[in-house]
């Protein structure tokens, strides 16, 4: 599973990264995590508000940091 965190490196981006890693590890999922900070790449996903969570190339949520439980549901 490829997980991408889209954002410029703000506190919310770091929180989303940590929560996503916690969720994936709790589910025992094998994953590759990539942080995307380039604005052109972020906009290529159609994302206008960061942070955003992308799983296997699909935007799962943007503009907020969901709970670990919410992220678990987005990963399965």
C-alpha positions in Angstrom: 0.0 0.0 0.0 1.3 3.4 -0.9 0.3 6.2 1.4 1.0 9.8 0.5 0.7 12.8 2.8 0.2 16.0 0.8 1.1 19.2 2.6 3.8 21.9 3.0 5.1 20.6 6.3 2.9 22.4 8.7 1.9 21.1 12.1 -1.3 19.6 10.8 0.7 17.8 8.1 3.0 16.3 10.8 -0.1 15.3 12.9 -1.6 13.6 9.9 1.6 11.7 9.1 1.8 10.5 12.7 -1.8 9.5 12.9 -1.6 7.7 9.6 1.4 5.7 10.6 -0.3 4.8 13.9 -3.4 3.6 12.1 -1.4 1.5 9.5 0.7 -0.1 12.2 -2.3 -0.8 14.4 -3.9 -2.6 11.4 -0.7 -4.4 10.7 -0.7 -3.2 7.1 2.5 -3.2 5.0 2.9 0.4 3.6 5.2 2.8 2.0 4.8 6.4 3.3 5.7 9.4 1.1 5.4 13.1 2.0 4.6 15.3 -0.9 5.4 19.0 -0.3 5.7 20.3 -3.9 2.6 22.5 -4.6 2.4 21.5 -8.2 2.3 17.9 -7.3 -0.3 18.6 -4.6 -2.5 20.5 -7.1 -2.1 17.6 -9.6 -4.2 15.5 -7.2 -6.9 18.2 -7.3 -6.3 19.1 -3.7 -6.8 22.7 -2.7 -6.7 22.3 1.1 -3.9 20.6 3.0 -3.2 18.3 4.7 -4.5 15.5 2.5 -4.3 11.7 2.7 -3.8 9.8 -0.5 -4.0 6.0 -0.6 -2.8 4.1 -3.7 -3.3 7.2 -5.8 -6.8 8.1 -4.5 -7.4 11.1 -2.4 -9.2 9.9 0.7 -9.6 13.2 2.6 -8.3 16.7 2.6 -8.3 19.9 4.7 -8.3 18.3 8.1 -6.6 15.8 10.4 -9.0 12.8 11.1 -8.7 10.6 14.1 -6.7 7.4 14.0 -10.0 5.5 14.0 -11.2 7.4 11.0 -7.9 6.8 9.2 -8.2 3.1 9.9 -11.5 3.0 8.0 -9.9 4.9 5.1 -7.0 2.4 4.8 -9.0 -0.8 4.6 
